[in-house]
């Protein structure tokens, strides 16, 4: 009986964490953190510039962040101008999109404006790139965190335009995409 109680408690705990992650993803995917751009990826955000700057994150050093201080990531499954993170992936990893009428992101503190670019998403919207890497947020982060580091092949981006794939982070390791 004691073993059964432990197994039940563990199952309830795992289910609770999974439910929390799903609710967090759903709640944050409707915020303005990922910008606007249509295509059903995110809710419309106020029109205006998207500013990217840097901040120091424990274990990673200086990484790119959006105007809310949320760490920006790249997907190591994306290369050569392809977008792999769509659908349910994009609900957990919202792309950093430009609002309608805005043609480029603005460089904040520590960021090289010449490294910015854009890519048209297959599910709609114009996504910001840095050093050729499409930028994403992680719904599990709050300002100053990089809890998505290494999870599902996503890694924080440095101001130099490099990924932090070899750096330590606070999330579990990869796996398959959604």
C-alpha positions as CSV (number, residue, x, y, z in Angstrom):
1,X,0.0,0.0,0.0
2,X,2.8,2.4,0.8
3,X,4.4,1.9,-2.6
4,X,1.0,2.5,-4.3
5,X,0.5,5.8,-2.3
6,X,4.0,7.0,-3.5
7,X,3.3,6.1,-7.1
8,X,-0.1,7.9,-6.9
9,X,1.5,11.0,-5.3
10,X,4.2,11.0,-8.0
11,X,1.6,10.8,-10.8
12,X,-0.4,13.6,-9.3
13,X,2.7,15.7,-9.0
14,X,3.7,15.1,-12.6
15,X,0.2,15.8,-13.8
16,X,0.1,19.1,-11.8
17,X,3.4,20.2,-13.3
18,X,2.3,19.3,-16.8
19,X,-1.0,21.2,-16.3
20,X,0.8,24.2,-15.0
21,X,3.1,24.3,-18.1
22,X,0.2,24.0,-20.5
23,X,-1.7,26.7,-18.7
24,X,1.4,29.0,-18.7
25,X,1.9,28.4,-22.4
26,X,-1.7,29.1,-23.2
27,X,-1.8,32.3,-21.0
28,X,1.5,33.7,-22.3
29,X,0.8,32.9,-26.0
30,X,-1.9,35.5,-26.0
31,X,0.3,38.3,-24.5
32,X,2.1,41.0,-26.4
33,X,5.6,39.6,-25.7
34,X,5.8,38.1,-29.1
35,X,4.6,41.1,-31.0
36,X,1.9,41.1,-33.7
37,X,1.9,40.0,-37.2
38,X,-1.2,37.9,-37.9
39,X,-1.4,34.3,-38.9
40,X,-2.9,33.3,-35.5
41,X,0.5,32.8,-33.9
42,X,-0.1,35.5,-31.3
43,X,-2.7,38.1,-30.3
44,X,-2.2,41.6,-31.8
45,X,0.2,43.8,-29.9
46,X,0.2,47.5,-29.7
47,X,1.8,49.0,-32.8
48,X,5.3,50.2,-32.2
49,X,9.0,49.2,-32.3
50,X,10.4,45.9,-31.1
51,X,13.5,46.6,-29.1
52,X,16.1,44.0,-28.4
53,X,18.8,44.6,-25.8
54,X,21.1,42.4,-23.6
55,X,21.1,41.3,-20.0
56,X,23.3,39.0,-18.0
57,X,21.7,35.6,-17.1
58,X,23.3,33.3,-14.6
59,X,25.2,30.5,-16.2
60,X,25.0,32.0,-19.7
61,X,26.5,35.5,-19.5
62,X,25.1,38.3,-21.7
63,X,22.2,37.2,-23.8
64,X,19.6,39.0,-26.0
65,X,16.2,40.0,-24.4
66,X,13.0,41.6,-25.6
67,X,11.7,44.9,-24.2
68,X,10.2,43.0,-21.3
69,X,13.5,41.5,-20.3
70,X,12.6,38.0,-21.6
71,X,15.5,35.9,-23.0
72,X,15.5,35.4,-26.7
73,X,16.3,31.9,-28.1
74,X,17.0,30.2,-31.4
75,X,15.9,26.8,-32.6
76,X,18.8,24.5,-33.5
77,X,16.5,22.7,-36.0
78,X,16.3,25.8,-38.1
79,X,18.9,26.6,-40.7
80,X,19.1,28.1,-44.2
81,X,16.1,30.3,-43.8
82,X,13.7,27.6,-42.8
83,X,11.2,27.8,-39.9
84,X,10.6,24.5,-38.0
85,X,8.7,25.8,-35.0
86,X,5.1,26.3,-35.9
87,X,1.7,25.2,-34.5
88,X,2.0,23.8,-30.9
89,X,5.7,24.5,-30.9
90,X,5.0,28.2,-31.5
91,X,2.5,28.3,-28.6
92,X,5.3,27.3,-26.2
93,X,8.1,29.1,-28.1
94,X,6.3,32.3,-29.4
95,X,8.3,33.9,-32.3
96,X,9.4,37.5,-31.9
97,X,7.3,39.1,-34.5
98,X,7.2,42.6,-35.9
99,X,4.0,44.5,-35.5
100,X,2.2,45.4,-38.7
101,X,3.8,48.5,-40.3
102,X,7.2,48.0,-38.5
103,X,10.0,46.9,-40.8
104,X,12.9,46.2,-38.4
105,X,13.7,45.6,-34.7
106,X,15.5,48.4,-32.8
107,X,18.8,47.8,-31.2
108,X,18.9,48.5,-27.5
109,X,21.9,48.4,-25.2
110,X,24.7,46.0,-26.3
111,X,23.1,44.9,-29.6
112,X,24.5,45.3,-33.1
113,X,21.7,46.7,-35.3
114,X,23.4,45.4,-38.4
115,X,22.8,41.8,-37.3
116,X,19.0,42.2,-37.4
117,X,16.9,40.8,-40.2
118,X,13.5,39.3,-40.8
119,X,11.9,36.1,-42.1
120,X,8.4,35.5,-43.2
121,X,6.8,32.7,-41.2
122,X,4.8,29.9,-42.9
123,X,2.0,30.4,-40.4
124,X,1.9,34.2,-40.8
125,X,3.8,37.2,-39.6
126,X,7.3,38.6,-40.0
127,X,9.8,37.2,-37.4
128,X,12.8,39.0,-36.2
129,X,16.2,37.4,-36.9
130,X,19.6,38.1,-35.3
131,X,22.7,36.9,-37.0
132,X,20.5,34.9,-39.3
133,X,18.7,33.1,-36.4
134,X,15.0,33.5,-36.0
135,X,14.3,34.7,-32.5
136,X,11.8,33.0,-30.0
137,X,10.6,33.6,-26.5
138,X,9.9,30.8,-24.0
139,X,6.6,30.9,-22.1
140,X,8.2,29.4,-19.0
141,X,10.5,32.4,-18.5
142,X,10.1,35.6,-16.5
143,X,12.5,38.6,-16.9
144,X,16.1,37.7,-16.3
145,X,15.6,33.9,-16.6
146,X,16.6,31.4,-19.3
147,X,14.7,28.4,-18.2
148,X,14.2,27.3,-21.8
149,X,18.0,26.9,-22.3
150,X,18.7,23.6,-24.0
151,X,15.1,22.5,-23.9
152,X,13.8,21.0,-27.1
153,X,16.8,22.3,-29.0
154,X,16.3,25.9,-28.1
155,X,19.3,28.0,-26.9
156,X,19.7,31.6,-25.8
157,X,21.4,34.0,-28.3
158,X,24.4,36.2,-27.5
159,X,24.9,39.8,-28.7
160,X,27.7,38.4,-30.9
161,X,24.9,36.6,-32.8
162,X,26.0,33.2,-31.6
163,X,24.0,30.5,-29.8
164,X,24.7,29.3,-26.2
165,X,24.4,25.6,-27.0
166,X,27.5,24.7,-25.0
167,X,26.6,26.9,-22.0
168,X,24.9,25.6,-18.8
169,X,21.3,26.5,-18.3
170,X,18.4,25.7,-16.0
171,X,16.2,23.6,-18.2
172,X,16.3,19.9,-19.2
173,X,18.0,18.7,-22.4
174,X,16.6,18.4,-25.9
175,X,14.2,16.0,-27.4
176,X,12.0,16.1,-30.4
177,X,10.1,19.1,-31.7
178,X,6.4,19.2,-31.2
